[in-house]
């Protein structure tokens, strides 16, 4: 070991070298009669053999439509069985699956479809307040490449194909073509385009290969010691890596069952599913675990079959992690860290890590990956010193689709992916994410980590959730602002929160502004959108200053 912030994951097992389609076929051969896919809200309960056969039929249907390897096909739907089948069918047909955020509106949909030149789109008719079919009809004239729109609905609609019809349209020749493609498709081929959240500028299409995502799903599940006896509850959205890679592909590479409690996250349906399906593992972002723990009927559900899972997608509060371990029986729960552009996971805790390691770090490096921490000049920092986290290895994306400039900004000539996350590494190789490069609060020359203050505030007995960020200030440049969600039935005020802080943390870290809220603005995947909070608070304070001027 050197004293530099660099770590390399030495794997006990070699990388898998197979396509997404081959991974499913291997699962069907090994665990054909085992339960593969359970979608409770659609009454679907399929074995691996049935799932593989459904994917073959849909792949043949796509070929029958005239789609050829390399064509882009979008999917715009919440969690449904058709989503999972489409994921594997596109892989078998050599198509590049473009995952569309279920929260997108018309302008975002138009941008995404045109950016990658989608030739077809599989979509749900609607979801929550979004009428997907009507929105597509609005933008369709502006998307010249789009040839087919496939609705996951039995009701016919002019201008749309029915999913069931496409899935049954493939001829014997089309099915033979699916088989012919198997040896032609390569693990390095692009298979998936995922649009990043686009908090600054337009969303970018991270282009991932079979090799990227099959291996990442495999090694995420390996850290949880998955076997064919595991049953994973997946309430996270499929359109994101958490659902389709860590969830679906993690299960497929080990023969585990993937279980979907609903179209979208709802805490009660998750708790019901955990008990009814005797789940052994659960995925979620911190806000999901908080909602489950705080559900009024939480204590009535039997969660004794749970043992492991992943909490990721946002910084994981220490106090929440402790409750997940003790109250949800997830004694082997892991924390994971990564980003879409790295397929996604780079660090993950081990099930036998100490409680301290699991609650205060994001674990150790994944097999076959490298990470280094660098300062503003690009030099590797000494161990324990913060800097930007860079990742290199099999997991790094091909690049951003049709955006060479942004790709070069993200991936340097040596192959390092610049994450934009601030982190530290300790002597044992454990990583701690301390914030975003852009989120760091600089108050009067003092560098402040929002994460540090959040972790402190989670100790407050009345606080359920909290987000800390910086807002502009004439005197100090920036000051600390905290948005706080109190536990049900609790009351507090800003001065009480500040008083709690003053006794235990440095004065410059004490929040200048405190706001109590019912919820935080966030993406569908549960990532908190601090930039929206910052904008809202800045506007409010500007108006307040004008009134008192």
TAMO-V184035 format. One record per residue. N is the residue number from 1. RES is the residue in one small letter. PSI is psi in degrees with one decimal (* if undefined). D_LAST is the distance of its C-alpha to the last C-alpha in Angstrom with 2 decimals. Layout:
BEGIN
N&RES&PSI&D_LAST, N&RES&PSI&D_LAST
END
This chain:
BEGIN
1&x&137.5&59.06, 2&x&-179.4&56.98, 3&x&19.3&53.78, 4&x&153.5&51.83, 5&x&74.1&49.63, 6&x&138.8&52.16, 7&x&144.1&54.12, 8&x&130.1&56.78, 9&x&111.9&57.99, 10&x&112.7&61.76, 11&x&141.4&63.02, 12&x&-18.3&66.12, 13&x&147.8&66.63, 14&x&163.2&66.57, 15&x&145.7&64.10, 16&x&144.2&65.22, 17&x&80.3&66.29, 18&x&160.6&66.22, 19&x&168.5&64.36, 20&x&-42.1&62.40, 21&x&-42.1&65.33, 22&x&-34.8&67.85, 23&x&-42.2&65.88, 24&x&-41.5&66.22, 25&x&-39.1&69.88, 26&x&-40.4&70.60, 27&x&-41.6&68.97, 28&x&-34.4&71.10, 29&x&-37.6&74.20, 30&x&-39.5&73.52, 31&x&40.5&71.94, 32&x&-38.5&72.93, 33&x&1.2&73.42, 34&x&151.3&70.43, 35&x&130.7&67.35, 36&x&-48.4&64.83, 37&x&119.1&62.29, 38&x&118.7&61.23, 39&x&96.1&58.65, 40&x&-39.9&58.54, 41&x&-8.9&56.65, 42&x&7.6&59.23, 43&x&40.8&62.31, 44&x&131.9&63.12, 45&x&93.8&65.24, 46&x&149.5&66.85, 47&x&171.9&68.93, 48&x&-35.9&68.50, 49&x&-40.6&71.48, 50&x&-40.7&69.98, 51&x&-42.6&66.59, 52&x&-41.9&68.36, 53&x&-40.6&70.50, 54&x&-39.7&67.49, 55&x&-38.9&65.78, 56&x&-44.8&68.99, 57&x&-43.9&69.23, 58&x&-37.1&65.65, 59&x&-42.5&66.10, 60&x&-37.9&69.21, 61&x&-39.9&67.26, 62&x&-41.5&64.66, 63&x&-39.3&67.53, 64&x&-30.2&69.09, 65&x&-10.3&65.91, 66&x&7.5&66.53, 67&x&141.0&63.88, 68&x&159.1&65.02, 69&x&135.3&64.01, 70&x&-18.8&60.71, 71&x&149.2&59.32, 72&x&133.7&55.90, 73&x&126.5&55.64, 74&x&158.1&52.42, 75&x&128.7&52.02, 76&x&90.3&49.23, 77&x&155.8&49.84, 78&x&-171.2&49.02, 79&x&113.0&51.56, 80&x&162.3&54.95, 81&x&-32.6&58.50, 82&x&-30.5&58.42, 83&x&-49.1&55.68, 84&x&-43.2&57.91, 85&x&-41.1&60.98, 86&x&-38.7&59.11, 87&x&-44.8&57.98, 88&x&-34.3&61.65, 89&x&-41.4&63.09, 90&x&-38.6&60.91, 91&x&-41.8&61.94, 92&x&-29.3&65.61, 93&x&-0.6&65.31, 94&x&18.0&63.53, 95&x&154.3&60.39, 96&x&115.9&56.87, 97&x&124.8&54.83, 98&x&114.5&51.22, 99&x&120.2&49.14, 100&x&127.6&46.45, 101&x&125.7&43.55, 102&x&-18.7&44.07, 103&x&-5.4&40.34, 104&x&146.2&40.44, 105&x&-171.1&39.73, 106&x&-44.7&41.39, 107&x&-37.2&39.57, 108&x&-38.8&40.05, 109&x&-47.4&43.67, 110&x&-44.5&44.39, 111&x&-48.4&42.99, 112&x&-46.4&44.99, 113&x&-40.7&48.25, 114&x&-35.5&48.10, 115&x&-39.4&47.04, 116&x&-1.6&50.27, 117&x&52.6&52.48, 118&x&134.3&53.39, 119&x&-20.4&56.76, 120&x&159.4&56.61, 121&x&124.9&54.21, 122&x&127.1&55.10, 123&x&148.4&52.60, 124&x&151.9&52.27, 125&x&-35.8&52.06, 126&x&167.2&48.79, 127&x&123.4&46.71, 128&x&-121.2&44.26, 129&x&4.5&42.19, 130&x&121.6&43.34, 131&x&89.5&46.29, 132&x&-44.3&47.48, 133&x&-44.8&50.41, 134&x&-39.6&48.35, 135&x&-39.3&45.74, 136&x&-38.6&48.55, 137&x&-33.7&50.09, 138&x&-42.3&46.87, 139&x&-13.1&46.74, 140&x&-42.8&50.50, 141&x&-19.3&51.03, 142&x&4.2&48.54, 143&x&84.8&50.41, 144&x&-23.7&53.69, 145&x&-19.4&55.19, 146&x&117.8&55.09, 147&x&-26.3&58.64, 148&x&136.7&58.68, 149&x&123.9&56.40, 150&x&113.5&57.93, 151&x&133.4&56.76, 152&x&63.7&57.33, 153&x&148.7&58.49, 154&x&-23.2&61.88, 155&x&127.6&60.82, 156&x&148.2&61.67, 157&x&127.8&58.98, 158&x&134.9&59.71, 159&x&-3.2&58.72, 160&x&147.8&58.56, 161&x&154.1&61.24, 162&x&137.1&61.77, 163&x&-46.4&61.50, 164&x&-37.2&64.81, 165&x&-42.0&66.57, 166&x&-41.0&65.39, 167&x&-16.9&66.40, 168&x&6.2&69.91, 169&x&-15.6&70.38, 170&x&135.2&71.54, 171&x&175.9&75.23, 172&x&-36.6&77.69, 173&x&-37.2&77.09, 174&x&-42.1&73.31, 175&x&-37.2&73.89, 176&x&-36.1&76.27, 177&x&-38.2&73.60, 178&x&-43.5&71.24, 179&x&-38.3&74.02, 180&x&-30.9&74.65, 181&x&-24.5&71.02, 182&x&-53.5&71.10, 183&x&-14.6&72.61, 184&x&-31.7&70.67, 185&x&136.6&67.17, 186&x&146.8&65.98, 187&x&-27.9&63.63, 188&x&-10.7&61.57, 189&x&144.6&60.95, 190&x&137.2&57.43, 191&x&-18.7&57.31, 192&x&135.3&53.69, 193&x&120.8&50.37, 194&x&125.7&47.29, 195&x&127.1&43.88, 196&x&163.6&41.20, 197&x&-22.9&37.98, 198&x&47.4&36.17, 199&x&-23.5&32.73, 200&x&123.4&32.18, 201&x&-173.0&34.04, 202&x&151.1&37.06, 203&x&147.5&39.39, 204&x&141.6&42.28, 205&x&96.0&45.82, 206&x&122.3&47.26, 207&x&116.7&51.02, 208&x&150.3&53.20, 209&x&168.0&56.99, 210&x&-45.6&59.60, 211&x&-41.2&60.03, 212&x&-57.3&56.34, 213&x&-31.5&56.00, 214&x&-45.7&59.52, 215&x&-39.5&59.40, 216&x&-42.1&55.90, 217&x&-41.1&56.78, 218&x&-46.8&60.00, 219&x&-28.3&58.52, 220&x&-44.9&55.67, 221&x&-32.7&58.39, 222&x&-40.6&60.59, 223&x&-24.6&58.06, 224&x&4.9&58.36, 225&x&47.6&62.18, 226&x&147.4&62.44, 227&x&-178.3&65.94, 228&x&-8.6&67.36, 229&x&-5.7&67.03, 230&x&151.6&63.22, 231&x&110.3&61.19, 232&x&124.9&57.58, 233&x&124.8&54.97, 234&x&89.6&52.55, 235&x&-5.8&49.45, 236&x&153.5&47.40, 237&x&141.1&47.27, 238&x&-28.9&50.21, 239&x&-14.4&48.27, 240&x&158.4&46.92, 241&x&-33.5&49.07, 242&x&-44.9&48.70, 243&x&-53.9&50.74, 244&x&-25.0&53.09, 245&x&-65.5&53.84, 246&x&-34.9&53.38, 247&x&-73.1&54.49, 248&x&-54.6&57.09, 249&x&-31.0&58.57, 250&x&-42.4&58.44, 251&x&-46.4&60.61, 252&x&-38.1&62.94, 253&x&-10.7&63.84, 254&x&-0.9&64.98, 255&x&18.2&66.30, 256&x&163.9&63.74, 257&x&134.2&62.65, 258&x&126.3&59.24, 259&x&122.8&57.95, 260&x&119.3&55.08, 261&x&-19.1&53.80, 262&x&175.7&51.90, 263&x&-34.7&50.22, 264&x&168.9&46.92, 265&x&133.1&45.83, 266&x&121.0&46.13, 267&x&-39.0&46.70, 268&x&-41.9&49.47, 269&x&-32.2&51.54, 270&x&-48.1&51.31, 271&x&-41.2&52.56, 272&x&-41.9&55.31, 273&x&-42.8&56.38, 274&x&-42.3&56.51, 275&x&-50.7&58.91, 276&x&-37.0&60.97, 277&x&2.1&61.50, 278&x&52.4&61.98, 279&x&144.4&59.49, 280&x&-12.8&59.77, 281&x&152.5&56.50, 282&x&135.7&52.97, 283&x&153.8&50.24, 284&x&161.3&46.52, 285&x&162.0&43.01, 286&x&-40.1&41.40, 287&x&-31.5&39.54, 288&x&-46.1&42.96, 289&x&-38.9&44.63, 290&x&-45.5&41.83, 291&x&-37.0&42.28, 292&x&-46.6&46.06, 293&x&-34.3&45.89, 294&x&-0.9&43.50, 295&x&134.5&45.58, 296&x&-28.8&46.80, 297&x&14.7&50.41, 298&x&-44.4&50.33, 299&x&-13.9&52.99, 300&x&-10.9&55.57, 301&x&139.2&56.05, 302&x&108.8&58.78, 303&x&24.2&57.41, 304&x&-19.7&60.36, 305&x&-17.2&61.37, 306&x&143.4&58.12, 307&x&-30.9&58.40, 308&x&-169.7&56.13, 309&x&-170.4&53.48, 310&x&131.8&50.42, 311&x&120.1&46.78, 312&x&-173.5&44.79, 313&x&-15.8&42.22, 314&x&161.8&39.28, 315&x&134.6&39.03, 316&x&111.4&41.25, 317&x&136.7&39.91, 318&x&-48.0&42.48, 319&x&-35.5&42.53, 320&x&-43.4&43.05, 321&x&-42.5&45.87, 322&x&-39.5&47.59, 323&x&-35.5&47.56, 324&x&-41.6&48.96, 325&x&-44.8&51.81, 326&x&-46.3&52.59, 327&x&-23.5&51.81, 328&x&3.9&52.72, 329&x&17.6&55.81, 330&x&66.2&54.61, 331&x&-20.0&55.99, 332&x&19.8&56.42, 333&x&145.3&53.04, 334&x&153.7&51.73, 335&x&141.4&48.37, 336&x&150.4&48.18, 337&x&140.4&45.88, 338&x&-162.3&45.93, 339&x&157.2&44.51, 340&x&-41.1&45.85, 341&x&-11.5&46.84, 342&x&27.6&49.19, 343&x&8.6&50.90, 344&x&-18.4&48.94, 345&x&135.1&49.93, 346&x&-38.6&50.29, 347&x&145.2&50.11, 348&x&141.5&51.38, 349&x&158.0&52.41, 350&x&153.0&56.05, 351&x&-22.9&57.24, 352&x&12.1&58.79, 353&x&155.1&55.84, 354&x&158.9&54.76, 355&x&-41.8&52.03, 356&x&-42.9&49.84, 357&x&-37.3&50.42, 358&x&-27.3&49.71, 359&x&-13.9&46.49, 360&x&-1.8&44.98, 361&x&174.1&46.10, 362&x&17.4&46.78, 363&x&-159.6&50.42, 364&x&167.4&52.71, 365&x&143.3&53.39, 366&x&156.7&55.30, 367&x&141.9&58.80, 368&x&21.1&59.27, 369&x&156.9&55.66, 370&x&146.9&54.09, 371&x&142.1&50.60, 372&x&154.9&49.06, 373&x&126.8&45.71, 374&x&154.1&44.41, 375&x&-174.3&41.73, 376&x&-23.3&39.43, 377&x&1.7&42.46, 378&x&8.7&44.69, 379&x&141.8&46.79, 380&x&131.3&48.02, 381&x&157.5&46.31, 382&x&153.8&48.34, 383&x&135.7&48.88, 384&x&-12.5&45.96, 385&x&139.0&43.32, 386&x&153.5&40.75, 387&x&-174.6&40.69, 388&x&138.3&40.90, 389&x&129.0&43.77, 390&x&139.4&46.34, 391&x&142.8&49.22, 392&x&144.7&52.57, 393&x&-165.9&55.63, 394&x&-24.6&57.15, 395&x&-14.4&53.92, 396&x&130.5&51.86, 397&x&163.1&51.42, 398&x&-40.1&53.15, 399&x&-176.0&49.78, 400&x&130.5&47.23, 401&x&124.4&49.14, 402&x&39.2&49.27, 403&x&76.4&46.51, 404&x&-37.4&48.17, 405&x&-48.8&45.04, 406&x&-35.0&43.13, 407&x&-44.0&46.40, 408&x&-32.2&46.79, 409&x&-31.1&43.25, 410&x&-39.6&44.10, 411&x&116.8&47.76, 412&x&171.5&48.80, 413&x&-21.2&52.29, 414&x&1.8&53.63, 415&x&8.8&52.80, 416&x&129.3&49.89, 417&x&121.5&47.24, 418&x&112.3&43.77, 419&x&-25.3&42.03, 420&x&1.9&38.46, 421&x&139.7&38.81, 422&x&133.2&38.43, 423&x&166.4&41.46, 424&x&154.3&43.84, 425&x&139.6&47.62, 426&x&178.4&49.70, 427&x&-23.6&53.29, 428&x&0.0&54.73, 429&x&11.4&52.99, 430&x&141.4&50.46, 431&x&142.3&47.07, 432&x&122.5&43.65, 433&x&121.2&40.78, 434&x&0.9&37.62, 435&x&-174.3&35.17, 436&x&147.1&34.50, 437&x&-40.2&34.20, 438&x&-14.1&31.00, 439&x&-13.2&29.75, 440&x&129.8&29.93, 441&x&126.5&26.68, 442&x&101.6&26.19, 443&x&110.4&23.88, 444&x&36.0&23.87, 445&x&-10.0&27.36, 446&x&126.0&28.73, 447&x&124.1&30.32, 448&x&130.6&29.87, 449&x&118.1&32.04, 450&x&-35.7&30.43, 451&x&-39.6&34.02, 452&x&-42.8&34.57, 453&x&-38.4&31.68, 454&x&-46.2&32.81, 455&x&-38.4&36.33, 456&x&-46.0&35.22, 457&x&-25.7&33.21, 458&x&-16.6&36.25, 459&x&-19.0&37.98, 460&x&128.5&35.77, 461&x&-20.4&38.11, 462&x&-10.9&35.62, 463&x&125.9&34.32, 464&x&-44.6&36.22, 465&x&153.1&34.31, 466&x&145.2&31.31, 467&x&132.5&29.62, 468&x&138.6&27.58, 469&x&168.6&25.67, 470&x&145.9&23.10, 471&x&152.5&19.63, 472&x&144.9&17.62, 473&x&134.2&15.67, 474&x&-37.0&14.24, 475&x&-46.7&16.25, 476&x&-2.7&19.40, 477&x&-55.5&19.70, 478&x&152.1&20.39, 479&x&166.0&20.38, 480&x&134.7&22.72, 481&x&137.4&22.12, 482&x&128.6&24.92, 483&x&127.2&25.86, 484&x&133.2&28.53, 485&x&116.7&31.26, 486&x&155.7&32.93, 487&x&155.9&36.64, 488&x&130.4&37.87, 489&x&-6.3&37.39, 490&x&153.2&35.19, 491&x&149.3&31.85, 492&x&177.7&29.34, 493&x&170.3&25.69, 494&x&-41.2&23.42, 495&x&-35.8&24.13, 496&x&-38.8&27.84, 497&x&-44.9&27.78, 498&x&-39.1&25.99, 499&x&-41.7&28.51, 500&x&-40.1&31.34, 501&x&-42.6&30.21, 502&x&-31.0&29.64, 503&x&-18.5&33.26, 504&x&-13.6&34.72, 505&x&161.3&32.68, 506&x&146.6&30.96, 507&x&-35.9&27.48, 508&x&-11.4&25.99, 509&x&-13.2&27.46, 510&x&128.2&25.88, 511&x&126.0&23.49, 512&x&-38.4&19.82, 513&x&134.2&19.24, 514&x&131.8&22.00, 515&x&134.3&22.57, 516&x&129.3&25.78, 517&x&162.2&27.45, 518&x&-28.6&30.84, 519&x&166.7&31.52, 520&x&147.3&30.45, 521&x&131.8&30.53, 522&x&161.5&33.82, 523&x&172.1&36.62, 524&x&-30.5&39.97, 525&x&0.4&41.41, 526&x&11.1&38.92, 527&x&127.0&36.89, 528&x&135.1&33.31, 529&x&82.8&30.82, 530&x&-28.7&28.10, 531&x&-32.2&26.60, 532&x&-38.3&25.75, 533&x&-43.1&24.09, 534&x&-43.8&22.12, 535&x&-45.3&21.00, 536&x&-45.0&20.06, 537&x&-39.2&18.07, 538&x&-40.4&16.22, 539&x&-46.8&15.34, 540&x&-44.2&14.30, 541&x&-33.9&12.02, 542&x&-41.6&10.44, 543&x&-42.3&9.94, 544&x&-41.0&8.65, 545&x&-38.3&5.94, 546&x&-39.1&5.14, 547&x&-33.5&5.65, 548&x&-5.8&3.81, 549&x&*&0.00
END
